[in-house]
């Protein structure tokens, strides 16, 4: 039983360290920074809640409404809006500049 646990630990946990490459470090650092930022964000939320005397429900609603633009930026960014005036094709004719 102990040998099976040791083999599982070696195959699943220690193998991650053996396969680690230097090029994996920058993305891992970004994810760690995002996680730490999330933890400090929670602390900041509790500080604001206590300092300003706001309810948890109000802070949740504020976070929801403030997060809507962030959540919609990707789907709206993929929409193609038509140009306001047609783009001229080819070279412009002499004496007829593009307004």
PyMOL commands that set and color helices and strands:
alter all, ss='L'
color gray80, all
select helices_A, chain A and resi 2-18+22-52+56-77
alter helices_A, ss='H'
color red, helices_A
deselect
rebuild
show_as cartoon
